[in-house]
Amino acid sequence: MNIGSTHAEYSARLAEWSRARDVLAGEDAVKAEAEKYLPRLDSQTDEEYGAYKARASFLGATSHTLEEYLDLVFRRAPATKLEACAKELQTFVADCDLWGMDFVRYARRIVGGVRSVGRVGSLVLSDDQLEGHFQQIGLAVGPGSVRR
C-alpha cells in the first residue's frame, strides 16, 4: 500500500463525511459547493443559476442541534481527580495540545467530532517526536522543554 492510498472504509465514507461537515458549516459552505447540493436546471444560464443560488436559503438547524447537544453533555465540567496523579497528567489536563487547549475544550471537540461524522482522530506524539517536529519547523527546544 503506497502513501497516497486510502483504506476502503475511508473511501466509502468520504462523501458522507464531507456532506455532514458542509451542512454543519452552514449556508455559505453548502452554496460554495453549488451544483453538488443545488442542481442546475437544464435550461438555466449561468446568470440564472447564480440568481437561483442567491435566492436559495439553507436552515442551519443541524449545527444548532449539535451545539445544543454539546451544551447538554458539557453542562457541568467533567470531574477529574488529579491530586494523586503525576504532574505530567496535570499538565496535560491544563494544556492538551501544547497550544493552550484545556481538557474540557478538547473533550468538547472530540465529542463534537464523533457526533458530527461518527468518528474522530487524536494524534499523540512522544516528547522525542515533538522535539523533532518543533526543530523541523524552526523552533529551538531543549530536552523536556517542548512548548509553544
C-alpha positions as CSV (number, residue, x, y, z in Angstrom):
1,M,0.0,0.0,0.0
2,N,1.6,3.3,-1.1
3,I,1.4,6.6,0.9
4,G,-1.3,8.0,-1.4
5,S,-3.7,5.1,-0.9
6,T,-6.7,5.2,1.5
7,H,-8.5,2.5,3.4
8,A,-11.6,1.1,1.7
9,E,-13.9,2.2,4.5
10,Y,-12.4,5.8,4.4
11,S,-13.1,5.9,0.6
12,A,-16.6,4.6,1.2
13,R,-17.4,7.2,3.8
14,L,-15.6,10.3,2.5
15,A,-18.6,11.7,0.6
16,E,-20.8,11.2,3.7
17,W,-18.3,13.0,6.0
18,S,-17.8,15.8,3.5
19,R,-21.6,16.3,3.3
20,A,-22.0,16.3,7.1
21,R,-19.2,18.8,7.5
22,D,-20.6,21.1,4.8
23,V,-24.1,21.0,6.4
24,L,-22.6,21.8,9.8
25,A,-20.5,24.6,8.3
26,G,-23.7,26.3,7.2
27,E,-25.2,28.1,4.2
28,D,-22.0,29.5,2.8
29,A,-20.3,26.1,2.7
30,V,-23.4,24.5,1.1
31,K,-23.7,27.2,-1.5
32,A,-19.9,27.1,-2.2
33,E,-20.4,23.5,-3.4
34,A,-23.0,24.8,-5.9
35,E,-24.3,22.0,-8.1
36,K,-23.3,19.3,-5.7
37,Y,-26.2,20.3,-3.4
38,L,-28.3,22.7,-5.6
39,P,-28.6,21.1,-9.1
40,R,-28.7,23.3,-12.1
41,L,-31.9,23.1,-14.2
42,D,-31.3,22.0,-17.8
43,S,-32.5,25.3,-19.2
44,Q,-30.6,27.7,-16.8
45,T,-27.9,30.0,-18.0
46,D,-25.0,30.9,-15.7
47,E,-26.7,34.2,-14.7
48,E,-30.0,32.5,-14.0
49,Y,-28.3,29.8,-11.9
50,G,-26.4,32.5,-9.9
51,A,-29.6,34.2,-9.1
52,Y,-31.3,30.9,-8.3
53,K,-28.4,30.1,-5.9
54,A,-28.5,33.5,-4.3
55,R,-32.3,33.1,-3.6
56,A,-31.9,29.7,-2.1
57,S,-31.9,29.6,1.7
58,F,-30.4,27.0,4.0
59,L,-31.6,26.4,7.5
60,G,-28.6,25.7,9.7
61,A,-30.6,23.6,12.2
62,T,-28.0,20.8,12.1
63,S,-25.2,22.9,13.6
64,H,-27.6,24.4,16.1
65,T,-28.7,21.0,17.2
66,L,-25.1,19.8,17.6
67,E,-24.2,22.9,19.7
68,E,-27.2,22.3,21.9
69,Y,-26.3,18.6,22.3
70,L,-22.7,19.6,23.3
71,D,-24.1,22.1,25.8
72,L,-26.2,19.3,27.3
73,V,-23.2,17.0,27.5
74,F,-20.9,19.6,29.0
75,R,-23.5,21.5,31.1
76,R,-21.2,20.5,34.0
77,A,-17.5,20.4,33.8
78,P,-16.1,16.9,33.8
79,A,-15.0,15.7,37.3
80,T,-11.3,14.9,37.5
81,K,-9.3,13.6,40.4
82,L,-5.7,14.5,39.7
83,E,-4.3,15.1,43.2
84,A,-2.5,11.7,43.3
85,C,-1.6,11.7,39.6
86,A,1.7,12.5,38.0
87,K,2.5,16.2,37.4
88,E,2.6,15.4,33.6
89,L,-1.0,14.3,33.6
90,Q,-2.0,17.5,35.5
91,T,0.0,19.5,32.8
92,F,-1.9,17.6,30.1
93,V,-5.3,18.4,31.5
94,A,-4.3,22.1,31.6
95,D,-2.9,22.1,28.1
96,C,-3.9,19.1,26.0
97,D,-2.5,20.2,22.6
98,L,0.5,22.3,23.6
99,W,-1.3,25.3,22.2
100,G,-3.3,26.1,25.3
101,M,-6.4,24.0,24.9
102,D,-7.7,22.7,28.2
103,F,-9.2,19.3,28.8
104,V,-12.8,20.4,28.7
105,R,-12.4,22.2,25.3
106,Y,-10.5,19.2,24.0
107,A,-13.2,16.8,25.2
108,R,-15.9,19.0,23.6
109,R,-14.1,19.0,20.3
110,I,-13.8,15.2,20.4
111,V,-17.5,14.6,21.3
112,G,-18.4,17.1,18.6
113,G,-16.4,15.2,16.0
114,V,-18.0,11.9,17.0
115,R,-21.5,13.4,16.9
116,S,-20.7,15.1,13.5
117,V,-19.3,12.3,11.5
118,G,-19.2,9.3,13.8
119,R,-15.5,9.2,14.5
120,V,-12.6,11.5,15.3
121,G,-8.8,11.1,15.5
122,S,-6.4,12.3,18.0
123,L,-2.6,12.2,17.3
124,V,-0.3,11.7,20.3
125,L,3.4,12.3,20.0
126,S,6.1,11.5,22.5
127,D,8.5,14.2,23.8
128,D,11.2,13.0,21.4
129,Q,8.8,13.2,18.4
130,L,7.6,16.6,19.5
131,E,11.1,17.9,19.8
132,G,11.9,16.7,16.3
133,H,8.8,18.3,15.0
134,F,9.4,21.6,16.5
135,Q,13.1,21.6,15.4
136,Q,11.8,20.9,11.8
137,I,9.7,24.0,11.8
138,G,12.5,26.1,13.2
139,L,11.8,26.3,16.9
140,A,14.7,25.7,19.2
141,V,13.8,23.5,22.1
142,G,15.8,21.6,24.7
143,P,15.1,18.1,26.2
144,G,11.8,18.1,28.1
145,S,11.1,21.7,27.2
146,V,8.7,21.3,24.3
147,R,6.4,24.3,24.5
148,R,4.9,26.8,22.0
